[in-house]
């Protein structure tokens, strides 16, 4: 591939990945208008409509060949059943946090997620931590400890989001599928439970869909589209980029969330919380710089 083609490939990758993280960062604007609907109902709608949306994409692309083999593999099916549970927990906690006015704390979870991934790799995949990575994890731990001490309560929303998404990524390493196929299998596995729950809510008389407004119904149905599109953009972009580049772009999402929480929704962000975030941001700068240094060293070795 020519140098010009390489640059175009990389530029497209940056654009797709950047747009994906911008959409994820703007998610609070989508969930806030649904605040009158319980988070569990929103989650169930998100799962069901996501399953229908990705099924439609697979149908149009005639991309079903992978499904029989995945269903017949007990190990892969078990791993994806667990990963779908973790993903659903992550989605549910995030939706609840947004509609409870805890967008800032949710953004903290996605700031520390890369460092949680490093720690999980050390604990479960026997990956060795470099000195900068160890320092970054230590600084992030201090930051979370300071936020806990100053607030007088554990930031459980942030830690739960980081942990569920971290373990989700760990499981996906064990049974990899492409982004679209993986999301399809995960939503297909959870959709029957989600649909049953929605029917139960409707039977009890407290179902939201069709009972409040057409705008709300449209937002619930659109949850599947806004879930799948950034995932597909990210998958397309990440294939074109170095991991270190993706690692830097991923901070766009929580940065936008933090800005929305503080500037638009008026959530508290005092000096004590700022100090904790500053420790975590320092850890991320150290972690990212170490990643770029490793990438440059590998490139130099390859050229030699």
KAHU-V90333 format. One record per residue. N is the residue number from 1. PSI is psi in whole degrees, -180 to 180 (NA if undefined). NEAR is the number of other ideal C-beta (glycine too) atoms within 8 Angstrom. Layout:
N & PSI & NEAR
N & PSI & NEAR
This chain:
1 & 136 & 4
2 & 166 & 5
3 & -41 & 5
4 & -40 & 6
5 & -39 & 8
6 & -44 & 9
7 & -41 & 8
8 & -41 & 8
9 & -47 & 10
10 & -40 & 10
11 & -43 & 8
12 & -40 & 10
13 & -45 & 15
14 & -44 & 12
15 & -50 & 9
16 & -45 & 13
17 & -42 & 16
18 & -46 & 11
19 & -39 & 11
20 & -46 & 13
21 & -29 & 15
22 & -44 & 11
23 & -46 & 12
24 & -37 & 9
25 & -31 & 13
26 & 0 & 10
27 & -37 & 12
28 & -32 & 13
29 & -25 & 7
30 & -41 & 11
31 & -27 & 13
32 & -45 & 10
33 & -12 & 8
34 & 17 & 13
35 & -24 & 7
36 & -9 & 6
37 & 132 & 11
38 & 144 & 6
39 & -37 & 10
40 & -39 & 8
41 & -43 & 14
42 & -44 & 14
43 & -45 & 13
44 & -42 & 13
45 & -41 & 14
46 & -42 & 13
47 & -49 & 14
48 & -48 & 13
49 & -31 & 15
50 & -43 & 14
51 & -43 & 14
52 & -40 & 9
53 & -47 & 12
54 & -31 & 14
55 & -40 & 10
56 & -42 & 8
57 & -46 & 11
58 & -36 & 12
59 & -45 & 8
60 & -41 & 6
61 & -2 & 6
62 & 50 & 6
63 & 61 & 9
64 & -3 & 7
65 & -28 & 5
66 & -24 & 9
67 & -47 & 10
68 & -42 & 7
69 & -39 & 7
70 & -41 & 13
71 & -31 & 7
72 & -5 & 5
73 & 101 & 8
74 & -38 & 5
75 & -49 & 7
76 & -40 & 9
77 & -40 & 10
78 & -42 & 8
79 & -42 & 11
80 & -28 & 16
81 & -42 & 9
82 & -41 & 9
83 & -35 & 13
84 & -35 & 13
85 & -45 & 9
86 & -42 & 13
87 & -40 & 11
88 & -40 & 11
89 & -42 & 10
90 & -48 & 12
91 & -45 & 11
92 & -44 & 11
93 & -42 & 12
94 & -46 & 12
95 & -45 & 14
96 & -44 & 9
97 & -44 & 13
98 & -46 & 13
99 & -3 & 11
100 & 10 & 6
101 & 36 & 6
102 & 43 & 10
103 & -39 & 15
104 & -45 & 14
105 & -36 & 11
106 & -40 & 17
107 & -36 & 13
108 & -40 & 15
109 & -40 & 16
110 & -20 & 14
111 & -42 & 12
112 & -9 & 14
113 & -43 & 12
114 & -36 & 10
115 & -32 & 13
116 & -40 & 12
117 & -42 & 11
118 & -44 & 14
119 & -42 & 10
120 & -36 & 13
121 & -37 & 10
122 & -41 & 11
123 & -37 & 6
124 & -21 & 7
125 & 6 & 9
126 & 31 & 5
127 & 133 & 7
128 & 137 & 5
129 & 133 & 9
130 & 167 & 8
131 & -46 & 6
132 & -38 & 10
133 & -41 & 11
134 & -42 & 9
135 & -39 & 10
136 & -45 & 15
137 & -41 & 13
138 & -44 & 9
139 & -42 & 13
140 & -40 & 14
141 & -42 & 8
142 & -40 & 9
143 & -46 & 15
144 & -40 & 15
145 & -40 & 8
146 & -43 & 12
147 & -41 & 14
148 & -46 & 11
149 & -46 & 7
150 & -33 & 10
151 & -19 & 9
152 & 15 & 5
153 & 146 & 6
154 & 133 & 5
155 & 72 & 12
156 & -29 & 7
157 & -49 & 12
158 & -47 & 13
159 & -38 & 11
160 & -42 & 11
161 & -45 & 16
162 & -41 & 13
163 & -46 & 9
164 & -41 & 13
165 & -33 & 14
166 & -48 & 13
167 & -32 & 10
168 & -47 & 12
169 & -37 & 10
170 & -44 & 13
171 & -38 & 13
172 & -25 & 11
173 & -29 & 7
174 & -30 & 7
175 & 75 & 10
176 & 140 & 6
177 & 155 & 10
178 & 162 & 6
179 & -50 & 9
180 & -47 & 14
181 & -41 & 12
182 & -45 & 12
183 & -39 & 13
184 & -50 & 13
185 & -42 & 13
186 & -45 & 12
187 & -34 & 13
188 & -38 & 9
189 & -36 & 9
190 & -20 & 13
191 & -43 & 11
192 & -41 & 6
193 & -43 & 7
194 & -42 & 13
195 & -41 & 10
196 & -40 & 8
197 & -42 & 11
198 & -40 & 14
199 & -35 & 8
200 & -45 & 8
201 & -42 & 12
202 & -43 & 9
203 & -32 & 6
204 & -17 & 7
205 & 8 & 5
206 & 20 & 5
207 & 142 & 11
208 & -36 & 12
209 & 127 & 11
210 & 5 & 4
211 & -4 & 5
212 & -64 & 7
213 & 158 & 5
214 & -31 & 5
215 & -46 & 7
216 & -40 & 14
217 & -42 & 11
218 & -39 & 8
219 & -40 & 11
220 & -43 & 14
221 & -38 & 9
222 & -11 & 9
223 & -33 & 14
224 & -40 & 15
225 & -47 & 9
226 & -18 & 11
227 & -45 & 13
228 & -39 & 14
229 & -51 & 9
230 & -31 & 13
231 & -41 & 12
232 & -40 & 10
233 & -44 & 13
234 & -44 & 13
235 & -42 & 11
236 & -40 & 10
237 & -42 & 18
238 & -31 & 10
239 & -22 & 7
240 & -5 & 10
241 & 159 & 12
242 & 150 & 6
243 & -36 & 8
244 & -35 & 11
245 & -45 & 11
246 & -38 & 12
247 & -35 & 11
248 & -42 & 8
249 & -28 & 11
250 & -18 & 10
251 & -8 & 9
252 & -44 & 11
253 & -60 & 12
254 & -27 & 13
255 & -43 & 10
256 & -42 & 12
257 & -43 & 16
258 & -45 & 12
259 & -43 & 9
260 & -43 & 14
261 & -43 & 15
262 & -50 & 11
263 & -37 & 6
264 & -44 & 7
265 & -6 & 11
266 & 31 & 4
267 & 149 & 10
268 & 140 & 5
269 & 74 & 8
270 & -179 & 6
271 & -34 & 5
272 & -45 & 10
273 & -38 & 13
274 & -40 & 9
275 & -41 & 10
276 & -44 & 13
277 & -37 & 13
278 & -40 & 9
279 & -42 & 13
280 & -40 & 15
281 & -39 & 9
282 & -41 & 9
283 & -40 & 16
284 & -38 & 14
285 & -44 & 8
286 & -45 & 12
287 & -45 & 15
288 & -42 & 11
289 & -40 & 9
290 & -39 & 12
291 & -42 & 11
292 & -38 & 9
293 & -42 & 8
294 & -40 & 10
295 & -43 & 11
296 & -39 & 8
297 & -41 & 8
298 & -39 & 8
299 & -40 & 8
300 & -41 & 8
301 & -39 & 7
302 & -41 & 6
303 & -37 & 5
304 & NA & 4
